[in-house]
Amino acid sequence: MCVRVLVGLSVAVLAVMGMPQQYDTAGQGRQLQPEQQMPRNYNFQWNVDDEEYQNYYGHQEAAENDRIDGSYYVWLPDNRLMRVTYYVDGDSGFVPTITFEDNYSPSWGTPAFVRR
């Protein structure tokens, strides 16, 4: 049993010692704070456009630096189209604008992003 305990402790110590550590280059032994990461810019869009099953919805979003702009839409069962446009800028949080279009008839094959 003593051998099992020693082997277990040895494995635990080696695992902890093998974890990467960042120290300053001046040799003071202080741990450095994690570096600030640059914002990741991206852009995507997708939509579902299926006339047979009457599914019509989609989402698009783009991020540049600290700002995110996007929108999504859903064709509701009562024939309204709900659009949500939003942005997130710095610490503003999620800021949406929600609109509805009554008696909407989808243009099958064309996302609602384009028809606006």
C-alpha positions in Angstrom: 0.0 0.0 0.0 2.9 2.4 0.8 4.2 1.9 -2.8 0.8 2.8 -4.2 0.7 6.0 -2.2 4.2 7.0 -3.2 3.6 6.4 -6.9 0.3 8.3 -6.7 2.0 11.3 -5.0 4.8 11.2 -7.4 2.5 11.3 -10.4 0.6 14.2 -8.8 3.8 16.2 -8.1 5.1 15.6 -11.7 1.7 16.7 -13.2 1.8 20.0 -11.2 5.4 20.7 -12.0 4.7 20.1 -15.7 2.1 22.8 -15.9 3.3 25.8 -17.8 4.2 28.9 -15.8 5.0 32.4 -16.9 7.6 34.4 -15.1 9.2 37.7 -15.8 12.4 37.7 -17.7 14.3 39.7 -15.1 14.5 36.6 -13.0 12.6 38.0 -10.0 10.4 34.9 -9.9 7.1 36.9 -10.0 4.3 35.3 -12.0 3.1 37.5 -14.9 -0.5 38.4 -15.5 -2.1 36.8 -18.6 -1.6 39.0 -21.7 -4.6 40.9 -23.2 -5.7 39.2 -26.3 -6.5 41.1 -29.5 -10.2 41.1 -30.5 -11.1 38.4 -33.0 -12.9 39.7 -36.1 -15.3 37.5 -37.9 -18.3 37.5 -40.2 -21.0 34.8 -40.7 -24.4 34.3 -42.2 -26.8 31.3 -42.4 -30.4 30.8 -43.2 -33.0 28.1 -43.6 -35.3 28.5 -46.6 -37.5 25.4 -47.1 -40.8 26.1 -48.8 -42.0 22.5 -48.5 -41.8 22.6 -44.7 -42.5 26.3 -44.4 -39.3 27.0 -42.6 -37.9 30.5 -43.1 -35.3 31.9 -40.6 -31.7 33.0 -40.5 -28.9 34.8 -38.6 -26.0 37.0 -39.6 -23.3 38.6 -37.4 -20.0 40.5 -37.8 -17.5 41.5 -35.3 -14.8 44.1 -35.8 -12.5 45.2 -32.9 -14.8 45.6 -29.9 -18.1 46.0 -31.7 -20.5 43.2 -32.8 -23.4 43.9 -35.2 -26.0 41.3 -36.1 -29.5 40.4 -36.9 -31.8 37.4 -37.1 -35.3 36.8 -38.4 -38.0 34.2 -38.0 -41.2 33.7 -40.0 -43.8 33.1 -37.3 -46.9 30.8 -37.6 -49.2 33.9 -37.7 -47.5 35.0 -40.9 -45.5 37.8 -39.3 -41.8 38.1 -39.8 -39.9 39.0 -36.6 -36.6 40.7 -37.1 -34.1 41.4 -34.3 -31.2 43.7 -35.1 -28.6 44.1 -32.3 -25.2 45.3 -31.4 -22.7 44.9 -28.6 -20.2 47.7 -28.3 -17.6 47.5 -25.5 -19.4 47.3 -22.2 -22.9 48.2 -23.6 -24.1 44.6 -23.5 -26.6 43.2 -25.9 -28.8 46.0 -27.3 -31.6 44.7 -29.5 -34.2 46.3 -31.7 -37.2 44.1 -32.4 -39.7 44.7 -35.3 -42.5 42.7 -36.8 -43.8 42.7 -40.4 -47.5 41.7 -40.6 -48.8 39.4 -43.4 -45.3 38.5 -44.5 -44.9 36.2 -47.5 -41.4 34.8 -47.9 -39.5 35.1 -51.2 -38.4 31.5 -51.2 -34.7 31.3 -52.2 -33.9 34.8 -51.0 -32.9 35.4 -47.3 -34.8 38.2 -45.5 -31.4 39.9 -45.0 -31.4 40.7 -48.7 -35.0 41.9 -49.0 -34.8 44.6 -46.5 
